[in-house]
Every structure is written in structure tokens, then in C-alpha cells.
């Protein structure tokens, strides 16, 4: 005997569908903070005068993939005005800007894990001529400050009230942030066309993902990726500058909130360089000493620039070459 059942009303069907959509949306929402960060489990002096250590993840999570469980830390004052902070996977090699394309000092990493009896580091500060590196062990965070006046230039710690995570390091997602004072004026993070110019504007995301497009369009990534910014501050009525370079060629988003700045990168390593300045001209000099000076142009080439479009036919291309020959 068949028992007839009443069809559900339209309102009950709509209510069910709304509950399903809400459940899917709540399950797909990415939390503001990812994970609990890392803890420092060992640190010691390296043979070349730097310090090396190991970081262990505090709590695994699967957001954007599994955390890399063990990281290696390397810090060195490479010059009087330049400090390097390098963080990578302790278990395997990761992609980074090739050393033959950008010649620079290779970090001396430690293969074994554990405290060294020869050169243990007991202080929480590592001081150079102009800059001072300091750290907290659990959760791991580091800060860079000026030796002359103690002003903090970079601080990666994350408090409960901060809208960003502690250190995150996964295979295809890296995140780190720094606190900033309200009066900091930041410039850089090119190459793109921002409506506010080269000065960073709070609330605007800055994407570094190079494209071969015209610069006439706003909010567009262009040819080069320069993940470096200059921070200009008013100190005692005088402008004092420093710069921060994240040497990473992977695509990234940089979020500037006015009181903080967050890097979200899709691969590679954290390879930070801090340049002490203290003037903008000194910052440029220190930065180009690392990445290379601009190539001098011959006088005859100044003012003449043309790019043959790859879709040009051969005849107009030959015509263009004849015009440039007698220019």
C-alpha cells in the first residue's frame, strides 16, 4: 500500500537552501589569522660571524596546505649599513633568486639540529654598527632597530589584537608582517601603476606579479618586480630613512594598513635585507650596492626608445630600422 506524503512548502525549501549556502560559506571562510607561528629551538654563532638557528612549528594546520615543520634561520650584518635575515626550509632546498644572476653572499646554514656547545648564543640581541637584531623565542618573532636611537624599523610580532598572523611558512604560502608607526611614510613596492603614485596608501593592496602591459592603465602590474620600500620618518624634526627589501621573485600581495604591513607570498623564502640609510640618497646607494648599479647609457641613445611589437610585419619593422639609423 502506497502512503502519500505531502510535498514540502516553498518556504521550507527556500529555508533549507539558505541553510546549505550558509554552511558552505562558513566552511570556506579563511580565518584572519593562520596557525600559531613557530618557536625557536636552537641558536648559535656561525663561523662567518652571523647567527644560525632552527624554528619549529607550534601547531600544524591545513589552510593553504601543511606547514613546513622545521625552518632554518640565518642572520648577519653583511656591512655596517646592511643587515640580512634569511628564513628557509630546513629539510630541503627552495627556489630563490639565483646567486649567479644576483651575486651575493650565500648563507652558512647549519645541517644538524640542537644546541651547540662551541658557540651558543645567550643574548637576545645581535648588534652591528648601525642596526640591532633582536628576537623572542616563543612564538618566534624578530625586530630590527637603530643602534643610535633605539627606533624600531621592523617588528614581526603578532599580538591578539593585531589583524595578522605570526610567521606562516608553507610550500606555496608564506606570510609575515611588521608593525609600523602612524607617522611612517612608505614609498616603493613596484612596478605598478597606482592611482596614489609611489607613496603607499593605507588600505590599498599592492600586488607584485609582472606583466608586459601598457603603463597607461591604473592598478596594473608592469614589467619589473621590486619588493622593496623606503620608510621615511620624522625624527626630531629631521627626515630619517631606511629601506626593507624582501628578495623573493615569486608573486606576492603586500597589504599596508597604515600601522602594519603584511607580505603574502606564493613560494620561495624569506630573504630580508635592511638598509639603515639614514638619508634617502644613502638608502639608494646601499640598495644598489647589493642589487647592482644602473648601467650607464651612451649619449647617442638618450631620448631614442622604440620597442618593435612582436606582431609587426617585416616591412614596417625594416622601415623603422632605417628611420632610427639616421636619427
PyMOL commands that set and color helices and strands:
alter all, ss='L'
color gray80, all
select helices_A, chain A and resi 10-28+280-291+299-301+314-325
alter helices_A, ss='H'
color red, helices_A
select strands_A, chain A and resi 38-45+51-57+70-77+82-89+125-127+131-136+141-146+152-155+168-169+174-179+185-193+205-208+220-235+238-246+252-256+260-265+270-275
alter strands_A, ss='S'
color yellow, strands_A
deselect
rebuild
show_as cartoon
